[in-house]
Amino acid sequence: MNRKEIYRYLGYKGQEPSPRELAVIQDAAREAEAASAPRWTWERVKVSPAAGGVFLGSWEVHSHSLSAHLKGCGEAFLMAATLGSGVDLLLRKLEHRDMSRAVAAGAAAAALIEEFCDSAEEELSRLAPGLFLRPRFSPGYGDFDIACQEEFLRRLDTARRIGLAMTGACMLTPSKSVTAVIGLAPVPAECPPEKCARCSNTGCPFRAEEKPPVKG
């Protein structure tokens, strides 16, 4: 697990935790990892323009942000990943016992699902030789409506395949889960963003550094 990512989620900015804090973080990270049962699924679709948005296969998504993000892409992967319900159960237990430990475990789980998605993305890149993978773009980014989660999960049949569903408020359950569109293009994006840097909220304390695009 990426230690620096955990620190970032916990709000450490260029600082190292104290020995006591580090012990709590390390123990909580081990608990989160032990409770995880990562699973993921995907589908490859054609990308084509639509009025006010983009087609992902037969799915018409009304989102200028997603359309701009996929500019130059002829295909895309729809991906969904989850750490499983065991992590949610652990976090609920820790919240009743030790809130600081629960916060640390939550940060570790957030880092772990991102790391798992990165690994899944590397595997997807091998299925698209000669193409560049755009950074993950999820419902809730820009004007890509969070309500699109419902159709996203239905198309990937995530409830059956990986045990991933959503609440009435369109939040994923289990909570440490990700859905994302990953564009495939013959050339890299001119200014490729990465993770939180895709968001327009440039003052967010959780903003991540940029990385180059992945090529298959």
TORPA-4810 file (N, C-alpha, C, O; in nm, 3 decimals):
<nodes>
NODE_1_0.084_-0.119_0.000_0.000_0.000_0.000_0.089_0.125_0.000_0.192_0.129_0.067_M
NODE_2_0.047_0.224_-0.075_0.126_0.347_-0.089_0.113_0.432_0.037_0.009_0.493_0.062_N
NODE_3_0.220_0.436_0.116_0.218_0.509_0.243_0.190_0.657_0.224_0.116_0.718_0.301_R
NODE_4_0.249_0.717_0.119_0.230_0.860_0.096_0.085_0.892_0.061_0.034_0.998_0.098_K
NODE_5_0.019_0.800_-0.009_-0.122_0.821_-0.041_-0.207_0.821_0.085_-0.300_0.901_0.098_E
NODE_6_-0.176_0.732_0.177_-0.249_0.728_0.305_-0.231_0.860_0.379_-0.327_0.916_0.431_I
NODE_7_-0.108_0.909_0.384_-0.080_1.036_0.451_-0.158_1.149_0.385_-0.209_1.238_0.453_Y
NODE_8_-0.167_1.145_0.251_-0.239_1.249_0.179_-0.386_1.249_0.216_-0.445_1.354_0.240_R
NODE_9_-0.446_1.131_0.222_-0.587_1.122_0.259_-0.609_1.166_0.403_-0.718_1.213_0.438_Y
NODE_10_-0.508_1.152_0.486_-0.520_1.193_0.626_-0.489_1.341_0.645_-0.505_1.394_0.755_L
NODE_11_-0.446_1.409_0.539_-0.424_1.553_0.548_-0.283_1.595_0.584_-0.259_1.712_0.612_G
NODE_12_-0.188_1.501_0.583_-0.049_1.539_0.609_0.008_1.604_0.483_0.006_1.543_0.376_Y
NODE_13_0.057_1.724_0.494_0.111_1.797_0.380_0.261_1.815_0.397_0.307_1.907_0.464_K
NODE_14_0.337_1.725_0.337_0.482_1.733_0.347_0.534_1.703_0.486_0.649_1.734_0.517_G
NODE_15_0.450_1.642_0.569_0.491_1.609_0.706_0.482_1.458_0.728_0.406_1.388_0.662_Q
NODE_16_0.558_1.413_0.821_0.553_1.272_0.861_0.477_1.264_0.993_0.490_1.352_1.077_E
NODE_17_0.396_1.158_1.012_0.326_1.143_1.139_0.424_1.113_1.252_0.535_1.063_1.228_P
NODE_18_0.382_1.142_1.371_0.465_1.111_1.487_0.474_0.959_1.502_0.392_0.887_1.444_S
NODE_19_0.571_0.908_1.579_0.581_0.763_1.599_0.451_0.701_1.651_0.415_0.590_1.610_P
NODE_20_0.382_0.770_1.739_0.256_0.718_1.792_0.150_0.714_1.682_0.077_0.615_1.668_R
NODE_21_0.141_0.822_1.605_0.045_0.826_1.495_0.077_0.722_1.390_-0.012_0.657_1.335_E
NODE_22_0.206_0.705_1.362_0.248_0.608_1.262_0.207_0.466_1.303_0.165_0.387_1.219_L
NODE_23_0.220_0.435_1.431_0.182_0.302_1.479_0.033_0.277_1.457_-0.007_0.168_1.417_A
NODE_24_-0.048_0.379_1.485_-0.193_0.366_1.463_-0.224_0.348_1.316_-0.305_0.263_1.278_V
NODE_25_-0.158_0.427_1.231_-0.181_0.420_1.087_-0.142_0.283_1.032_-0.216_0.224_0.954_I
NODE_26_-0.026_0.234_1.074_0.021_0.104_1.024_-0.071_-0.009_1.066_-0.102_-0.098_0.987_Q
NODE_27_-0.115_-0.006_1.191_-0.207_-0.111_1.239_-0.340_-0.104_1.166_-0.395_-0.207_1.125_D
NODE_28_-0.391_0.018_1.149_-0.519_0.035_1.080_-0.508_-0.007_0.934_-0.602_-0.066_0.879_A
NODE_29_-0.395_0.022_0.870_-0.375_-0.016_0.731_-0.372_-0.167_0.716_-0.427_-0.222_0.621_A
NODE_30_-0.309_-0.235_0.810_-0.306_-0.381_0.805_-0.446_-0.439_0.821_-0.482_-0.536_0.754_R
NODE_31_-0.525_-0.378_0.911_-0.662_-0.425_0.930_-0.745_-0.405_0.803_-0.821_-0.493_0.763_E
NODE_32_-0.730_-0.289_0.741_-0.806_-0.259_0.619_-0.768_-0.355_0.507_-0.855_-0.403_0.433_A
NODE_33_-0.639_-0.382_0.494_-0.595_-0.472_0.389_-0.646_-0.614_0.413_-0.686_-0.683_0.320_E
NODE_34_-0.643_-0.657_0.539_-0.690_-0.791_0.573_-0.840_-0.807_0.548_-0.887_-0.915_0.515_A
NODE_35_-0.914_-0.698_0.565_-1.060_-0.703_0.547_-1.101_-0.693_0.401_-1.217_-0.716_0.367_A
NODE_36_-1.007_-0.658_0.314_-1.038_-0.636_0.173_-1.048_-0.765_0.096_-0.976_-0.862_0.120_S
NODE_37_-1.141_-0.765_0.001_-1.154_-0.876_-0.094_-1.177_-0.813_-0.231_-1.289_-0.815_-0.282_A
NODE_38_-1.071_-0.758_-0.291_-1.085_-0.680_-0.415_-1.140_-0.762_-0.531_-1.098_-0.875_-0.555_P
NODE_39_-1.234_-0.700_-0.603_-1.290_-0.761_-0.723_-1.316_-0.650_-0.824_-1.340_-0.535_-0.786_R
NODE_40_-1.312_-0.684_-0.951_-1.339_-0.583_-1.052_-1.394_-0.647_-1.178_-1.382_-0.768_-1.198_W
NODE_41_-1.455_-0.565_-1.262_-1.509_-0.611_-1.389_-1.502_-0.497_-1.490_-1.484_-0.381_-1.452_T
NODE_42_-1.516_-0.528_-1.616_-1.500_-0.426_-1.718_-1.573_-0.465_-1.846_-1.615_-0.579_-1.864_W
NODE_43_-1.586_-0.367_-1.934_-1.643_-0.389_-2.067_-1.580_-0.287_-2.161_-1.560_-0.172_-2.124_E
NODE_44_-1.549_-0.331_-2.282_-1.490_-0.242_-2.383_-1.599_-0.197_-2.478_-1.674_-0.279_-2.530_R
NODE_45_-1.609_-0.065_-2.502_-1.717_-0.011_-2.585_-1.663_0.087_-2.687_-1.553_0.140_-2.673_V
NODE_46_-1.742_0.110_-2.790_-1.709_0.211_-2.890_-1.747_0.348_-2.835_-1.843_0.362_-2.760_K
NODE_47_-1.671_0.450_-2.874_-1.700_0.588_-2.837_-1.737_0.666_-2.962_-1.665_0.662_-3.062_V
NODE_48_-1.850_0.736_-2.957_-1.891_0.818_-3.071_-1.962_0.942_-3.019_-2.019_0.939_-2.910_S
NODE_49_-1.960_1.050_-3.095_-2.020_1.177_-3.049_-2.172_1.168_-3.041_-2.236_1.094_-3.116_P
NODE_50_-2.227_1.247_-2.950_-2.372_1.260_-2.936_-2.403_1.406_-2.908_-2.317_1.480_-2.862_A
NODE_51_-2.525_1.446_-2.934_-2.565_1.584_-2.907_-2.559_1.610_-2.757_-2.634_1.550_-2.679_A
NODE_52_-2.470_1.700_-2.718_-2.457_1.732_-2.576_-2.385_1.628_-2.494_-2.395_1.628_-2.371_G
NODE_53_-2.314_1.538_-2.560_-2.245_1.436_-2.483_-2.173_1.337_-2.569_-2.107_1.373_-2.667_G
NODE_54_-2.185_1.208_-2.533_-2.107_1.105_-2.600_-2.181_0.972_-2.588_-2.250_0.946_-2.490_V
NODE_55_-2.164_0.887_-2.690_-2.214_0.751_-2.684_-2.103_0.659_-2.633_-1.991_0.663_-2.683_F
NODE_56_-2.136_0.578_-2.534_-2.048_0.470_-2.489_-2.116_0.340_-2.530_-2.200_0.287_-2.458_L
NODE_57_-2.079_0.290_-2.647_-2.156_0.181_-2.703_-2.294_0.233_-2.738_-2.306_0.331_-2.811_G
NODE_58_-2.400_0.169_-2.686_-2.537_0.215_-2.711_-2.587_0.310_-2.604_-2.701_0.356_-2.610_S
NODE_59_-2.503_0.341_-2.506_-2.542_0.427_-2.395_-2.510_0.572_-2.427_-2.393_0.608_-2.444_W
NODE_60_-2.612_0.654_-2.437_-2.593_0.796_-2.463_-2.581_0.871_-2.330_-2.675_0.875_-2.251_E
NODE_61_-2.465_0.930_-2.307_-2.439_1.003_-2.182_-2.437_1.152_-2.212_-2.358_1.199_-2.295_V
NODE_62_-2.522_1.227_-2.145_-2.526_1.372_-2.165_-2.427_1.438_-2.070_-2.460_1.469_-1.956_H
NODE_63_-2.307_1.458_-2.118_-2.201_1.518_-2.036_-2.096_1.581_-2.127_-2.026_1.512_-2.200_S
NODE_64_-2.087_1.713_-2.122_-1.984_1.782_-2.198_-1.845_1.751_-2.141_-1.748_1.741_-2.217_H
NODE_65_-1.836_1.735_-2.010_-1.707_1.706_-1.947_-1.652_1.571_-1.994_-1.535_1.560_-2.028_S
NODE_66_-1.737_1.469_-1.995_-1.693_1.337_-2.039_-1.660_1.339_-2.187_-1.562_1.279_-2.230_L
NODE_67_-1.742_1.408_-2.265_-1.716_1.417_-2.408_-1.580_1.482_-2.434_-1.504_1.434_-2.519_S
NODE_68_-1.548_1.589_-2.362_-1.419_1.656_-2.379_-1.305_1.566_-2.335_-1.199_1.562_-2.397_A
NODE_69_-1.328_1.493_-2.226_-1.224_1.404_-2.174_-1.192_1.292_-2.274_-1.077_1.247_-2.282_H
NODE_70_-1.293_1.248_-2.349_-1.275_1.138_-2.443_-1.245_1.184_-2.585_-1.247_1.104_-2.679_L
NODE_71_-1.217_1.313_-2.602_-1.185_1.364_-2.735_-1.066_1.288_-2.793_-0.961_1.276_-2.729_K
NODE_72_-1.082_1.238_-2.915_-0.975_1.163_-2.980_-0.979_1.014_-2.951_-0.898_0.939_-3.005_G
NODE_73_-1.072_0.971_-2.867_-1.083_0.828_-2.832_-1.187_0.760_-2.921_-1.297_0.812_-2.940_C
NODE_74_-1.152_0.645_-2.975_-1.246_0.567_-3.054_-1.312_0.458_-2.973_-1.416_0.405_-3.012_G
NODE_75_-1.251_0.426_-2.858_-1.305_0.323_-2.770_-1.281_0.364_-2.626_-1.210_0.460_-2.597_E
NODE_76_-1.344_0.289_-2.537_-1.323_0.314_-2.394_-1.352_0.186_-2.316_-1.425_0.098_-2.362_A
NODE_77_-1.294_0.178_-2.200_-1.329_0.072_-2.105_-1.424_0.130_-2.002_-1.403_0.240_-1.952_F
NODE_78_-1.529_0.056_-1.970_-1.611_0.085_-1.852_-1.560_-0.009_-1.744_-1.560_-0.131_-1.763_L
NODE_79_-1.518_0.045_-1.633_-1.458_-0.037_-1.527_-1.526_-0.012_-1.393_-1.563_0.101_-1.361_M
NODE_80_-1.543_-0.119_-1.316_-1.594_-0.107_-1.180_-1.510_-0.195_-1.089_-1.475_-0.308_-1.126_A
NODE_81_-1.477_-0.144_-0.972_-1.393_-0.218_-0.877_-1.440_-0.192_-0.735_-1.496_-0.086_-0.705_A
NODE_82_-1.418_-0.288_-0.649_-1.459_-0.274_-0.509_-1.364_-0.351_-0.418_-1.305_-0.451_-0.458_T
NODE_83_-1.352_-0.303_-0.294_-1.275_-0.376_-0.193_-1.363_-0.476_-0.118_-1.312_-0.557_-0.041_L
NODE_84_-1.494_-0.470_-0.140_-1.584_-0.564_-0.075_-1.644_-0.510_0.054_-1.600_-0.408_0.107_G
NODE_85_-1.745_-0.580_0.103_-1.820_-0.535_0.221_-1.744_-0.550_0.351_-1.781_-0.489_0.452_S
NODE_86_-1.639_-0.631_0.351_-1.561_-0.651_0.474_-1.498_-0.523_0.525_-1.486_-0.504_0.646_G
NODE_87_-1.459_-0.435_0.435_-1.398_-0.308_0.476_-1.502_-0.219_0.543_-1.473_-0.156_0.645_V
NODE_88_-1.623_-0.213_0.487_-1.729_-0.133_0.549_-1.761_-0.183_0.689_-1.782_-0.104_0.781_D
NODE_89_-1.765_-0.314_0.704_-1.793_-0.373_0.835_-1.683_-0.336_0.935_-1.712_-0.302_1.050_L
NODE_90_-1.557_-0.342_0.891_-1.445_-0.305_0.977_-1.456_-0.159_1.019_-1.440_-0.127_1.137_L
NODE_91_-1.485_-0.070_0.925_-1.492_0.073_0.956_-1.603_0.103_1.056_-1.586_0.186_1.145_L
NODE_92_-1.717_0.036_1.041_-1.826_0.057_1.136_-1.788_0.011_1.277_-1.822_0.075_1.376_R
NODE_93_-1.717_-0.100_1.284_-1.672_-0.149_1.414_-1.573_-0.053_1.478_-1.581_-0.023_1.597_K
NODE_94_-1.478_-0.005_1.397_-1.376_0.085_1.450_-1.437_0.218_1.493_-1.390_0.278_1.590_L
NODE_95_-1.539_0.264_1.424_-1.603_0.390_1.461_-1.663_0.385_1.601_-1.673_0.488_1.668_E
NODE_96_-1.703_0.268_1.645_-1.759_0.253_1.779_-1.651_0.231_1.886_-1.675_0.252_2.005_H
NODE_97_-1.532_0.188_1.842_-1.426_0.156_1.936_-1.321_0.265_1.947_-1.280_0.303_2.057_R
NODE_98_-1.277_0.316_1.830_-1.163_0.407_1.827_-1.171_0.490_1.699_-1.134_0.443_1.592_D
NODE_99_-1.220_0.613_1.710_-1.244_0.695_1.592_-1.115_0.728_1.516_-1.116_0.729_1.393_M
NODE_100_-1.006_0.754_1.587_-0.880_0.786_1.519_-0.833_0.665_1.436_-0.780_0.682_1.326_S
NODE_101_-0.852_0.547_1.487_-0.816_0.427_1.414_-0.908_0.407_1.293_-0.865_0.361_1.187_R
NODE_102_-1.037_0.442_1.312_-1.132_0.431_1.202_-1.095_0.525_1.089_-1.103_0.489_0.972_A
NODE_103_-1.056_0.648_1.125_-1.016_0.745_1.023_-0.893_0.696_0.947_-0.887_0.707_0.825_V
NODE_104_-0.796_0.642_1.019_-0.675_0.590_0.956_-0.706_0.472_0.865_-0.651_0.460_0.756_A
NODE_105_-0.796_0.383_0.911_-0.834_0.268_0.829_-0.909_0.312_0.704_-0.892_0.254_0.597_A
NODE_106_-0.992_0.416_0.718_-1.063_0.469_0.602_-0.969_0.527_0.500_-0.987_0.507_0.380_G
NODE_107_-0.867_0.598_0.546_-0.767_0.654_0.456_-0.688_0.543_0.387_-0.660_0.551_0.267_A
NODE_108_-0.654_0.440_0.463_-0.580_0.327_0.405_-0.664_0.257_0.299_-0.613_0.218_0.194_A
NODE_109_-0.794_0.240_0.328_-0.882_0.175_0.231_-0.898_0.259_0.105_-0.905_0.205_-0.005_A
NODE_110_-0.905_0.392_0.121_-0.914_0.481_0.005_-0.789_0.469_-0.082_-0.798_0.467_-0.205_A
NODE_111_-0.673_0.461_-0.018_-0.549_0.443_-0.093_-0.545_0.307_-0.159_-0.495_0.292_-0.271_A
NODE_112_-0.597_0.206_-0.089_-0.594_0.070_-0.141_-0.682_0.053_-0.264_-0.642_-0.014_-0.359_L
NODE_113_-0.801_0.112_-0.264_-0.887_0.097_-0.382_-0.826_0.170_-0.501_-0.839_0.123_-0.615_I
NODE_114_-0.759_0.283_-0.479_-0.692_0.352_-0.589_-0.577_0.267_-0.644_-0.557_0.259_-0.765_E
NODE_115_-0.503_0.205_-0.554_-0.391_0.120_-0.596_-0.443_-0.001_-0.674_-0.383_-0.042_-0.773_E
NODE_116_-0.555_-0.057_-0.627_-0.615_-0.171_-0.695_-0.662_-0.131_-0.835_-0.643_-0.206_-0.931_F
NODE_117_-0.724_-0.013_-0.846_-0.768_0.037_-0.977_-0.650_0.061_-1.070_-0.659_0.034_-1.190_C
NODE_118_-0.538_0.111_-1.015_-0.418_0.130_-1.095_-0.369_-0.003_-1.153_-0.330_-0.011_-1.269_D
NODE_119_-0.373_-0.107_-1.069_-0.330_-0.240_-1.114_-0.424_-0.294_-1.221_-0.380_-0.352_-1.321_S
NODE_120_-0.555_-0.273_-1.200_-0.653_-0.317_-1.300_-0.631_-0.243_-1.432_-0.643_-0.301_-1.539_A
NODE_121_-0.598_-0.115_-1.422_-0.575_-0.034_-1.541_-0.452_-0.084_-1.618_-0.452_-0.084_-1.741_E
NODE_122_-0.350_-0.127_-1.546_-0.232_-0.183_-1.612_-0.269_-0.310_-1.689_-0.218_-0.335_-1.798_E
NODE_123_-0.359_-0.390_-1.630_-0.403_-0.511_-1.699_-0.484_-0.476_-1.823_-0.470_-0.539_-1.928_E
NODE_124_-0.569_-0.374_-1.812_-0.646_-0.331_-1.928_-0.556_-0.278_-2.039_-0.585_-0.297_-2.157_L
NODE_125_-0.448_-0.212_-2.001_-0.357_-0.156_-2.102_-0.297_-0.266_-2.189_-0.267_-0.243_-2.306_S
NODE_126_-0.280_-0.384_-2.132_-0.225_-0.495_-2.209_-0.326_-0.549_-2.311_-0.289_-0.621_-2.404_R
NODE_127_-0.453_-0.514_-2.293_-0.555_-0.556_-2.387_-0.573_-0.456_-2.501_-0.651_-0.479_-2.593_L
NODE_128_-0.499_-0.347_-2.494_-0.511_-0.243_-2.596_-0.373_-0.200_-2.644_-0.334_-0.085_-2.626_A
NODE_129_-0.297_-0.294_-2.705_-0.162_-0.259_-2.750_-0.163_-0.147_-2.852_-0.244_-0.145_-2.944_P
NODE_130_-0.071_-0.053_-2.833_-0.057_0.060_-2.925_-0.148_0.177_-2.895_-0.141_0.279_-2.963_G
NODE_131_-0.235_0.163_-2.795_-0.324_0.272_-2.759_-0.289_0.328_-2.622_-0.233_0.259_-2.537_L
NODE_132_-0.322_0.453_-2.603_-0.298_0.519_-2.475_-0.426_0.522_-2.393_-0.533_0.553_-2.445_F
NODE_133_-0.415_0.491_-2.266_-0.529_0.496_-2.176_-0.540_0.634_-2.114_-0.443_0.686_-2.059_L
NODE_134_-0.658_0.692_-2.123_-0.684_0.819_-2.056_-0.707_0.792_-1.907_-0.745_0.681_-1.869_R
NODE_135_-0.686_0.890_-1.824_-0.711_0.873_-1.681_-0.858_0.837_-1.655_-0.946_0.872_-1.734_P
NODE_136_-0.882_0.770_-1.546_-1.018_0.731_-1.508_-1.107_0.855_-1.490_-1.065_0.955_-1.432_R
NODE_137_-1.230_0.846_-1.539_-1.326_0.955_-1.529_-1.455_0.896_-1.477_-1.517_0.813_-1.544_F
NODE_138_-1.498_0.937_-1.359_-1.609_0.872_-1.290_-1.734_0.958_-1.285_-1.726_1.081_-1.293_S
NODE_139_-1.851_0.895_-1.272_-1.974_0.971_-1.248_-1.956_1.063_-1.127_-1.906_1.021_-1.022_P
NODE_140_-1.998_1.188_-1.142_-1.977_1.287_-1.037_-1.870_1.388_-1.073_-1.864_1.495_-1.014_G
NODE_141_-1.784_1.355_-1.172_-1.684_1.450_-1.219_-1.749_1.547_-1.316_-1.824_1.505_-1.404_Y
NODE_142_-1.721_1.675_-1.302_-1.776_1.774_-1.394_-1.927_1.762_-1.402_-1.995_1.757_-1.300_G
NODE_143_-1.980_1.757_-1.525_-2.125_1.741_-1.541_-2.164_1.597_-1.575_-2.273_1.572_-1.626_D
NODE_144_-2.074_1.503_-1.547_-2.104_1.360_-1.562_-2.188_1.321_-1.440_-2.135_1.289_-1.334_F
NODE_145_-2.319_1.324_-1.456_-2.414_1.313_-1.346_-2.392_1.188_-1.261_-2.379_1.078_-1.314_D
NODE_146_-2.390_1.206_-1.129_-2.373_1.094_-1.037_-2.485_0.992_-1.053_-2.468_0.875_-1.022_I
NODE_147_-2.602_1.038_-1.102_-2.714_0.948_-1.124_-2.684_0.845_-1.232_-2.754_0.744_-1.244_A
NODE_148_-2.580_0.868_-1.312_-2.539_0.772_-1.415_-2.484_0.643_-1.354_-2.466_0.543_-1.424_C
NODE_149_-2.458_0.646_-1.223_-2.411_0.524_-1.157_-2.507_0.408_-1.183_-2.463_0.295_-1.206_Q
NODE_150_-2.637_0.436_-1.180_-2.736_0.329_-1.195_-2.719_0.255_-1.327_-2.714_0.132_-1.329_E
NODE_151_-2.710_0.330_-1.437_-2.693_0.268_-1.568_-2.556_0.203_-1.580_-2.543_0.097_-1.641_E
NODE_152_-2.454_0.265_-1.521_-2.319_0.211_-1.522_-2.319_0.071_-1.460_-2.266_-0.024_-1.518_F
NODE_153_-2.379_0.059_-1.341_-2.381_-0.069_-1.270_-2.466_-0.172_-1.344_-2.433_-0.290_-1.346_L
NODE_154_-2.575_-0.126_-1.404_-2.661_-0.218_-1.478_-2.587_-0.276_-1.598_-2.594_-0.397_-1.623_R
NODE_155_-2.517_-0.192_-1.673_-2.448_-0.238_-1.792_-2.335_-0.336_-1.759_-2.309_-0.429_-1.835_R
NODE_156_-2.270_-0.316_-1.646_-2.162_-0.406_-1.607_-2.211_-0.522_-1.520_-2.133_-0.610_-1.483_L
NODE_157_-2.340_-0.521_-1.487_-2.399_-0.627_-1.405_-2.317_-0.648_-1.278_-2.286_-0.761_-1.240_D
NODE_158_-2.284_-0.537_-1.213_-2.191_-0.543_-1.100_-2.246_-0.613_-0.977_-2.170_-0.672_-0.901_T
NODE_159_-2.378_-0.607_-0.957_-2.435_-0.675_-0.840_-2.405_-0.824_-0.845_-2.369_-0.885_-0.745_A
NODE_160_-2.420_-0.882_-0.962_-2.394_-1.026_-0.977_-2.246_-1.057_-0.989_-2.197_-1.155_-0.931_R
NODE_161_-2.173_-0.974_-1.063_-2.034_-1.006_-1.092_-1.941_-0.980_-0.973_-1.856_-1.063_-0.942_R
NODE_162_-1.957_-0.865_-0.907_-1.861_-0.831_-0.801_-1.928_-0.784_-0.671_-1.860_-0.737_-0.580_I
NODE_163_-2.060_-0.795_-0.662_-2.129_-0.757_-0.539_-2.136_-0.607_-0.516_-2.139_-0.563_-0.401_G
NODE_164_-2.137_-0.528_-0.623_-2.139_-0.382_-0.612_-2.276_-0.329_-0.650_-2.328_-0.358_-0.758_L
NODE_165_-2.335_-0.249_-0.560_-2.466_-0.190_-0.584_-2.459_-0.041_-0.552_-2.350_0.016_-0.541_A
NODE_166_-2.575_0.023_-0.536_-2.578_0.165_-0.503_-2.697_0.195_-0.414_-2.795_0.121_-0.411_M
NODE_167_-2.686_0.305_-0.341_-2.794_0.348_-0.254_-2.891_0.436_-0.332_-2.868_0.467_-0.448_T
NODE_168_-2.999_0.476_-0.267_-3.095_0.565_-0.332_-3.036_0.701_-0.363_-3.088_0.773_-0.449_G
NODE_169_-2.927_0.736_-0.295_-2.859_0.864_-0.320_-2.746_0.849_-0.421_-2.663_0.938_-0.436_A
NODE_170_-2.744_0.735_-0.492_-2.644_0.707_-0.597_-2.503_0.689_-0.543_-2.405_0.705_-0.617_C
NODE_171_-2.490_0.656_-0.415_-2.359_0.627_-0.359_-2.332_0.478_-0.371_-2.422_0.396_-0.351_M
NODE_172_-2.209_0.444_-0.403_-2.173_0.304_-0.421_-2.170_0.230_-0.287_-2.131_0.287_-0.185_L
NODE_173_-2.211_0.105_-0.289_-2.203_0.020_-0.172_-2.162_-0.120_-0.217_-2.228_-0.181_-0.301_T
NODE_174_-2.052_-0.172_-0.161_-1.965_-0.120_-0.055_-1.906_0.018_-0.092_-1.891_0.054_-0.209_P
NODE_175_-1.875_0.093_0.013_-1.834_0.233_-0.007_-1.698_0.248_-0.073_-1.676_0.342_-0.149_S
NODE_176_-1.606_0.155_-0.045_-1.472_0.167_-0.105_-1.474_0.098_-0.240_-1.420_-0.011_-0.259_K
NODE_177_-1.538_0.167_-0.334_-1.557_0.115_-0.470_-1.540_0.229_-0.568_-1.549_0.346_-0.532_S
NODE_178_-1.516_0.194_-0.693_-1.494_0.294_-0.799_-1.561_0.246_-0.927_-1.552_0.128_-0.962_V
NODE_179_-1.627_0.337_-0.997_-1.667_0.314_-1.135_-1.600_0.421_-1.219_-1.584_0.534_-1.174_T
NODE_180_-1.562_0.386_-1.339_-1.490_0.484_-1.421_-1.492_0.449_-1.568_-1.499_0.332_-1.606_A
NODE_181_-1.486_0.553_-1.649_-1.467_0.541_-1.793_-1.320_0.567_-1.821_-1.263_0.665_-1.772_V
NODE_182_-1.258_0.480_-1.900_-1.116_0.494_-1.935_-1.107_0.497_-2.087_-1.124_0.395_-2.153_I
NODE_183_-1.080_0.614_-2.143_-1.072_0.629_-2.287_-0.949_0.562_-2.347_-0.847_0.548_-2.281_G
NODE_184_-0.961_0.521_-2.474_-0.850_0.462_-2.549_-0.825_0.549_-2.671_-0.915_0.571_-2.752_L
NODE_185_-0.704_0.598_-2.684_-0.671_0.689_-2.794_-0.539_0.650_-2.859_-0.453_0.591_-2.792_A
NODE_186_-0.521_0.681_-2.986_-0.395_0.648_-3.054_-0.279_0.737_-3.014_-0.163_0.703_-3.038_P
NODE_187_-0.309_0.851_-2.952_-0.204_0.943_-2.906_-0.237_0.986_-2.764_-0.354_0.985_-2.725_V
NODE_188_-0.136_1.022_-2.685_-0.164_1.066_-2.548_-0.235_1.200_-2.546_-0.224_1.278_-2.641_P
NODE_189_-0.307_1.226_-2.439_-0.370_1.356_-2.423_-0.263_1.464_-2.414_-0.154_1.438_-2.362_A
NODE_190_-0.293_1.583_-2.464_-0.194_1.691_-2.464_-0.156_1.732_-2.322_-0.040_1.764_-2.295_E
NODE_191_-0.253_1.731_-2.233_-0.227_1.771_-2.094_-0.298_1.673_-2.002_-0.400_1.707_-1.943_C
NODE_192_-0.242_1.552_-1.989_-0.315_1.447_-1.917_-0.325_1.472_-1.768_-0.223_1.483_-1.700_P
NODE_193_-0.448_1.481_-1.714_-0.464_1.492_-1.570_-0.467_1.356_-1.506_-0.475_1.255_-1.576_P
NODE_194_-0.461_1.350_-1.375_-0.459_1.222_-1.304_-0.529_1.235_-1.171_-0.513_1.334_-1.100_E
NODE_195_-0.607_1.135_-1.138_-0.678_1.126_-1.009_-0.752_1.255_-0.977_-0.828_1.305_-1.060_K
NODE_196_-0.731_1.310_-0.858_-0.806_1.428_-0.815_-0.776_1.550_-0.901_-0.855_1.645_-0.902_C
NODE_197_-0.666_1.550_-0.971_-0.631_1.666_-1.054_-0.729_1.685_-1.168_-0.727_1.789_-1.234_A
NODE_198_-0.815_1.586_-1.194_-0.915_1.600_-1.298_-1.027_1.694_-1.255_-1.100_1.746_-1.338_R
NODE_199_-1.039_1.714_-1.126_-1.149_1.793_-1.072_-1.120_1.942_-1.087_-1.005_1.986_-1.084_C
NODE_200_-1.229_2.019_-1.104_-1.212_2.164_-1.119_-1.184_2.234_-0.987_-1.151_2.352_-0.987_S
NODE_201_-1.195_2.163_-0.876_-1.169_2.221_-0.745_-1.019_2.219_-0.717_-0.969_2.128_-0.651_N
NODE_202_-0.949_2.318_-0.770_-0.803_2.319_-0.760_-0.752_2.344_-0.619_-0.634_2.323_-0.592_T
NODE_203_-0.839_2.389_-0.529_-0.796_2.415_-0.392_-0.816_2.297_-0.299_-0.791_2.308_-0.179_G
NODE_204_-0.862_2.184_-0.353_-0.890_2.067_-0.270_-0.762_2.016_-0.205_-0.661_2.001_-0.274_C
NODE_205_-0.763_1.988_-0.074_-0.642_1.938_-0.008_-0.604_1.797_-0.048_-0.492_1.753_-0.021_P
NODE_206_-0.696_1.725_-0.114_-0.668_1.587_-0.152_-0.620_1.575_-0.296_-0.609_1.465_-0.350_F
NODE_207_-0.591_1.689_-0.358_-0.549_1.691_-0.497_-0.421_1.610_-0.516_-0.327_1.622_-0.437_R
NODE_208_-0.417_1.528_-0.620_-0.302_1.442_-0.646_-0.214_1.501_-0.753_-0.255_1.589_-0.829_A
NODE_209_-0.092_1.452_-0.760_0.002_1.496_-0.863_-0.032_1.432_-0.995_-0.095_1.326_-1.000_E
NODE_210_0.011_1.496_-1.104_-0.015_1.442_-1.236_0.086_1.334_-1.273_0.201_1.336_-1.229_E
NODE_211_0.037_1.238_-1.356_0.122_1.130_-1.405_0.102_1.120_-1.555_-0.002_1.164_-1.605_K
NODE_212_0.198_1.063_-1.627_0.180_1.045_-1.772_0.076_0.939_-1.800_0.051_0.854_-1.714_P
NODE_213_0.014_0.941_-1.919_-0.088_0.841_-1.954_-0.027_0.705_-1.970_0.093_0.693_-1.996_P
NODE_214_-0.108_0.601_-1.956_-0.062_0.464_-1.971_-0.079_0.422_-2.116_-0.183_0.446_-2.176_V
NODE_215_0.022_0.361_-2.170_0.016_0.311_-2.308_0.014_0.161_-2.305_0.089_0.097_-2.232_K
NODE_216_-0.076_0.102_-2.388_-0.087_-0.043_-2.393_0.020_-0.104_-2.483_0.025_-0.226_-2.498_G
</nodes>
